[in-house]
Amino acid sequence: MAIKITDECINCGACEPECPNNAIYEAAEDWKFSDGTTLSGEIILPNGKTFIADVSQEPIDDEVYFIIADKCTECKGFHDEPQCAAVCPVDCCVPDEENKETEEQLLIKQHFLHKE
């Protein structure tokens, strides 16, 4: 399952540079699927959603850092554990119960985001 950042976040920013998928954004920041990935043009995500990778998307949260669930792989394919949770000083990077995925689904997503 994806990771989410709770509203206990102190906006320290420690998590953002640790994300290998560039799935973490500062509060109120627009984001793109192409940020930190190999995606470009029209894309169909492994879950079937369609986007244009280079088009800015609205921020998910205006108060604290946020994670784009469609880009989060829990660091599968890169690390043994989610790096955002490992570095968070207030333990606000937690499993997102609304975005449950198997390890296989997370690895498929990781490969999709970083096609070689």
N, C-alpha and C positions, 0 to 999 in steps of 0.2 A: 504494500500500500504506500501511497505517497506520504510525505511528511508535510505538516502544516506548522505555522508559527502562531502561537496563541497571543492574546492581547496583553500577556504579561511581558512581552518583548520590551526591552529598554532601548531599542534602536542603536545598539552598540556597533552593528555592522560586521561583527566577527564572522558570521555565517556566510555572507555574500561571496567573498573571494574563495571560499572553500568548495563551492558547488561546481562540480565538473560539467554540469549541464547548463549552467547559467540560468537556473530556474528560480533564483532568489533575487528579489528586487526591493529597493528602498520604498518606503511608504509614498504613495501618490505618484510613483514613477510609471510612465507608459512602458510597455515591454513588447518584444517581438519573439516569435518562434525562431527566427534566424539568429538571435543573440546567442553567441557561444556554441552554435551548432553548425552543421553543414547544410541545413535546410534553406531552400530558396524557392521563390515562385509559389504556385498553388500546391498545397500539400494535403494529403489525407492521412490523418493520424492513425496509428494502429487500432484505436477505438472507433474509427469511422468518421470522426469529426473532420470537417474541411475548413481550411484557413489559407490565407496567403501569408507566407512566412515572413515577408519583409514589411508587412503592414503593422503599424503600432496598434496595440490593444490597450484598453482602459485598465488602470490599476485595480487590483482586487481589494486593496485596503488603503485608506488615506491616513491611517494613524501609525501603523507599525510595518516593518518588513513583511513581505509575503512570498509564498512559494507557489509557482504555477504547477498545479498537479499534473498537467499534461506534459510537463518537461521533467518532473521529478522521477528519478529511478531508484531512490534510496541509496544512491551511489553504486548500485549493482553494476558490475563491469569495470569499476574503477577502484573501489575500496571495500573493505569487509563490513563497514558500518557507515551510516549516514554521517557525513562530516559536519553538517550544520549542527546536529545534535551533540556531536563530540566536542565542539568548541563553544557552544552556547553557555554563557556564564549563569544564566537564570533558568536553564532547562525548559525553554518554551518551544523548542522544536520537537514536536511529538507526532506519533502516527496519526494520519488523517483517516478516521473511521469511515468517512464518506467516499473515500477513494481507495478501496481495497483492490489489490492486484497481487497475483502470484509472482514468485521469483522469475518464472519463465516470461510472464508478461512484462515485467520490469526490464529484463534483458533484451526482449524484442524492442521495447521502447528505446533503450539505450543504443541499440544498433541503428534504429531508425533515425535518431537524433544526430548520430555521428557516422553516417555512411562514409565509407572510404572509397 
